[in-house]
Amino acid sequence: MLTQREVLSTLEMLKNEHLDVRTVTLGISLLDCSSHDPGHFMDRVREKIWRLAGHLVDACDEVGEKYGIPVVNKRIAVSPIAVAGAPLSSRDMVEAARTLDESAARVRVDFIGGFSALVEKGMTPGDRALIEAVPEAMAVTERVCTSVNVASTRAGINMGAVYLMGRTLKAAAEKTADADGLGCAKICVFANIPQDIPFMAGAYLGVGEPDAVINVGVSGPGVVRKAIDRARRADPNLDLGRLSEIIKRTAFKVTRVGELIGREVADKLGVDFGVVDLSLAPTPNVGDSVGEIFQSLGLESIGVPGSTAALALINDAVKKGGAFASSYVGGLSGAFIPVSEDLNISKAAETGLLSLEKLEALTSVCSVGLDMVALPGDTTAETLAAVIADEMAIGVINKKTTATRLIPVPGKKAGDRARFGGLLGESVIIPVRDAGGSDAFVRLGGRIPAPIQSLVN
């Protein structure tokens, strides 16, 4: 473990390069709140969140001030509500979402994740009730996020659940039509979802996790880009292998910072420390872009030939650097490519260099998937489900996490702009080629079996 002096030296060196602790997320198990009485369940949820998270924001601010680095977002992730609230009806699930939202507001956190279900192999009544409630829940809450795991390498792809999520996205978009379908920006559909993600909208607390735990998300795309730029100015003949080493060393330093801050926050709250998720998660700000790293590596833009290879290099180097820095690296850890949240990537989509098909190819090597992708409002539920199914297949076959955050923007067509505000940014609406051509396939339902190697290994 690096000393505090060494960490402070690293922070000083990187202070002007957009290094921050993007999120400290307190995981809270709600399994002991379960009750057949909805009112009793809501009361228990409120009490536990207030009790455990009441000092989260203050603790983060104190530790951030001590080390001179801000904790940008303070968040909560709870047990999947489809499990903790299994006896609830769909109407009760909406009220549970309101309870989570009110509790998050009271303890002053930005988002609360865990309005979630795990349905890769089938659905319980609680799962169905929660998914049915999602459109209304996303419309009437501000801070609540949804994640639904519909596939895994062990189980395959639950195509019935995939189709249901396509219909759910359409309904959520319509209920938030006045905000360009903003409700869908809080809905992630996953394959192979980890149990310890601190980043939204996918965060939830897995059933194998502690009763309360701090997970940290550290993001540094600006730091990585500046490190590459400095190295190339010093030696223009650096090849990609040596640049990979630069990224690994940078990831090592950033991970150390995240673990130090996360452990101190956990100590202040008297809870366990979980993991550092070192994900290059961009913002719409200039200089805080994953897309700019591609340019530093010699590409004209993300989306041109060579982009998938460059992303593979970045993702691999970040993961290796993080793993060397800490024994507690978890979550997703790698590179995110959210279209609307990254100014550089958004511009690539606007100019046509980055299509939906190229984005899908990039997700074969990145840490998440089709993230914050705005689509035409008339995209059907079947087409949305087909896009989700393709992304799930990449995750299942390659034994990796993949996800989608697709936003069919009501009343808008390809080439128009969707504006979501804040960290969610804005983006051109990307066309979907041959929309409708997969309807019959999606409607067949059933489960696409798991690959044979996952069953024999």
N, C-alpha and C positions, 0 to 999 in steps of 0.2 A: 504493500500500500504506500502511495506517495505521502510525504509529509504535508502538513498544511502550508508550510513555506513554499514547497515546490508547486503545489496547486495554485497558490496565490501568484506565483511567478508566471504560471501558464495563463492565468486569467488576465494578468497585466499585458502579456504578450498578445493576447487575442481580443482585447477589450473593444477594439474598433471594427471587428469583423463579424458582427451579428451573432456572436456566441451567446446563447442563453439556455436556461433550463426551461424548456417549452412547457412542461407540465409536471407538477407533483400531484399524483392521483392516489387518494386514499381508498383502498378497497375495503368494503364493509360487507360481511356475510349477513344476509337477512333470513337464512334458513331457520333460525330459531324464532323468527317472527310469524311463522306459518300459523294459520288459523282458518277454520271453516266460517268464522264470523268476519266478514269484510271490515267492519268497523274496528274490531279488535286488531286485525292485521295492520290496518292503516296506523292505528295508535302506536303499535309496537315499532313500526318502521320509523315514524317520526321520532319517537323517543331514542331509538338507537342511533339514528343519523345525527340528531342534535347532540347527543352525549359524546359520540366519538369524533365528530367533525367540527364541533363548536369552535375549536382553537386552531383548526388547520390553516386558515388564511393567515392568522397572526404568526404562527410558527414558521410558515414559508417566508413571510416578510422579514422576520427577525433573522433567519439564517441567510437569506439573500442579501440583506444589508450587511451582515457580518463579513461576508466574503466578496461583496461588491459586484454581485451578479444577480440579476432579477430572476425570480420565478414568475414567468409570464402568466401562466394559467394554473389555477388551483381547482381540482376536479375530484369527483367521487365516482367510483364504480361499485355496483352492488351485485349480489347474486342474481342469476337470471330470474326475472319476475315470473316467468312461466313455470318455474320450479318452486320458488318461495311462495308464490301466490297461486299454486296449482288449483285450489278449489274455486277460484274466482270466476265469475261470468265475464263476458266481454264488456258489459257495462261497468262492472266492478274494476276491470283492468284499466279502463279510462280513468276512473277515480284513483286508482293506484298511481297512474302516471301523474295526475294532479298532485297527489301527496308527495311524490318524489320531487316534483318541480317546486312546490312550496318549501319543502325541506332544504333543497339546494339553495333557494333564495335566502332562507333564514341564516344559513351558515356561510353565505356569500361566495359560493363557488360558481365557476363559469358554466360547467356542464355536469350532468350526472348520467352515467351510462349504466346499462343493465336491464333496460326494458327489452328483454332478450329471450330468445328461445333456441334450443339446440335440437334440430329436427332432421339430421342427416339420414336417419334410418327409419323415421316414422314420427307420428305426432300423438301427443296426449291431449285430452280435453283442455288442459291448461295452455298448451302450445297453441291450439286453435283459437282459444279465447283471446290470447294475447295478440296473435297476428291479426285477427279480426278487428281488434281495438286500435291497431297501430295508426291508421289514417287519422282517426279522430284524436288520438293521443298526441300525435305530432302537431296537429293544428291548434290544440288548446294549451300546449305547454311551450315554454321558451327554452328550457335547459335540458330537457330529457332527450336521450339518444337511444336508438334501437339497433340491435345487431341480431341477425338470424343466421345460424350455421346450417346450411342445407346440404353440405357434402363433406366427405372426408375420404382420405386415401384408404382407410379401413372399411368404410361402409359403402362407398360409391356416391352417386348423386341422386338425391330424392327429387325426381322431376315433378312430382305432384307439388312439393313444397316450392320448387322453383317457379312453377306456373302461378301458384298462389301469391308469391312475392311480386311477380309481374303485375298481377291485378292490384295488389296492395300499393305498389308504387303509383299506379294510375290514380287510384282513389286518393292517396296522400297528396299528389300533385294538384288535383282538382280542389281539394279542401284548402290548399294554400295558394290558389291561383293568383291572388292579388300580390303575392310575394315571389312570383316566378317559380312556383312549386317548391318553395323553401323547405317544406316538410320532408321532402325526399333527401335533402342534404344531411338529414339526421338519421338516415336509414342505411345501414351496411348489410349486405348479403355476403356470407363468408363460405369458403371451404377451408377446413383445417384451422379453425380459429384457435389461437392460443388462449390460455386462461388468465394471462397477466398483462394484457395490453393496457398501457396508460393513456394512449391517444384516443381521442374521439373521432368518429362516432362509434368505433368498434368496442370500446372498453366495457368489460364486465368482469365480475369476480368469479372464477371457476370454483367448482365444488371441491377441488382438492387444495384450495388456498386457505390461509389462516383466517381467523375470525376478523382481524383487522390488519392491514398491511399497506405499506407505502411503496408504490412503484413510480419510478421517475422516467420521464421522457426528455432526453436531451437532444437538441437539434442544432446542427451547425453547417448548413450548406454554404453560407458565406465564408466560414472559416476554412472549409475544404477548398473552395475556389481560390481564396487568397493564397493558401499554401501552395497550390499548384502553380499559380501565376508567379509567385516569388521564385519557386524552384526553376521554372522555365526561363525566367529572366536571368537567373544566375548561371544556368547551363542550358542553352537552347537545344543541345543535342540529347537531352534526356529522352529515353524511350519509354514506352508504356509500362514496362515491367518496373522500372525505377520510379515512375510516377505513382504506380500502385503502392510502392513502399511509402511514399510521401503521404498518401491518403491514410494508410494504416497507422502511421505515427500520429497523424492528426486525430484520428478516431480514438486512439489510445488516450491522448490527453483529455479529450472531451468526455470520454467515459469516466475517467478518474474524477473529473469535476462533478459529474452527475451523481456518482456514488457517494462522494463526500457530503453533498448537500442533502441527498435522500436519507442517508443514515442519520444526519443531525436532526432533520425534521422528524424522523421516526422516533428518535430518542426523546425529543421534546413532547411528542404525543403519547409516548409509552406503548408503541405498537411495533410489530415486526417490520424490518426492511425486506423488501422483496427483490426487485430487479431494476436494472437500468436498461431502458429501451433506447438504443442509439439509432434513431431513425433520422435521416435527412429530410425533415418535414419543412417545406418552404412556407413563405407568406407572400402576399401580393406586393411586398416592398422591394424596391430595387436593391440589389446586393444580397438578397436573402432567397436566392433561387437555385433549385436543383438544375434547372435548364441551363443556367450560366456555366455550370461545371462542364457540360458537354462542349461548350465553346472554348473553355480553358484547355480542354483536351484536344482541340484542333478541329472540331466539327463546326460547320456553319450554323447549325441549329439542331436541337433535338428533333427527330423525325427524319433526317436525311439518312442515307445508307451509312451504316457503321454505328448508328445510335444504340442498337441492341447490344452490340459488343461493348460499347463504352459503358452502358448501364450495368452490364455484367461485371465489368472491371470495378466500377464504383461500389456496387453492392457487395462484392466479394471482399474488397479491401476494408470497407467499413465493418463488416461482420468480423473479419479476422483481427482488426485492430481492437475492437471492443472486447472480443473473447480473450485477447492477451492481457487487456487492462483489468478485467474483473472476472471473478467466478460467478457473478450474478447478473450476467447479461441475459435479457429475456424479451418478452413482448414480440415485436416484429423485427426491429433492428436491421436497418438497411436503408434503401432509398425509396421515398414516396414520389409519385408523379401525379399529384392532383391538378387537374387542368386549370380550374378557375382560381386555385389558391396560389399559383405560381405565375408571376407576370410573364416570364420568358416562355413557359410552356403554353400559356394562353395565347401569346402572340404567334407561336408556331402553328397552333390550331387555326387561328384566324387567317394566316397566310396560306393555309392548305398543306403545309409541310407535314403536319401531324394529323393523320386520319384516324378514324375509329379502328381500322384494321391494323395500322402501325402501332397504335396504343396497345391493342391486344397482344401484338408480338412483344412489345416491351415488357408487358406484365409477366412474361414467361421467366424473366430474370430479376424483376424488382421485388420489393417486399410486400406490396399490397396488390393493387390491380387497377381496374378502371375506376378511377377516383375523381369525384366531382366532375362528371362528364354530363354536360347539358345536351339534351336530344330534342328533336322536334316534338311539339305537344301532341301531334296526332299519331305518334308512335304507339302501336297497339300493345296491350298487355302481353300478347303472345310473342311479339318481337322483343319486348323487354326481357321476357323470360328466356328467349333464345340467346340473347346477348349474355345474360347471367349464366346460362348453362355452359356456353363456350368458356367463360372465365373459370367456372367451377371445374371444368374438365382439365384446364391447365394446372390447377392446384392439385387435383386428385392424381393425375398421372405423374406429375413431377414431385409429388410428396412435399408440397410447399403450401404456405398460406396464400390464398388469393381472395379478393373481395371486389365488390362493385358498390359504387355510390352513383347511381344513374338518376338523372333528373329530367323527366319529360316535361318541358316547360309549356304550360297551357297557353294556347293562343299564339304561339310563336313557331317559326319555321327555321330551317337550316339557313345559316348566315345572319340571323338576327342575334342580338346580344341578350344574355340573361345576367341579372345583377342580384347578388345574394347578400352583399354587404359584409363589412368587417373582415375577419380572417378568411371568410369563404370567398371573397373576391367576386370576379365576374368573368364571363367567357362567351365566346362565340358559340352558337348552337351548331353542333356537328351533325352532318347528314348520316343517315343509316341507309346503306345501299340494299336494294332488294327487300325492303321492309314488307312483311306479309308473306314472304316465301317460305317461312319456317313454321307457319301456324299449325299445319296438320301434325308435324313432328312433335311440337310442344304439347299438343292436346292429348297425345298418347299416354302421357303420365308414366307411372311406374318408377322403378329405380334402375339407373344405369349401374351395373355391377362394378365393384371395386376391381382394380387391376390385380392379376394373379400374384405378382411379386409381393404385394402388400399382405397377402394371405399366408404366404409360405415363409416370409422372413421373420 
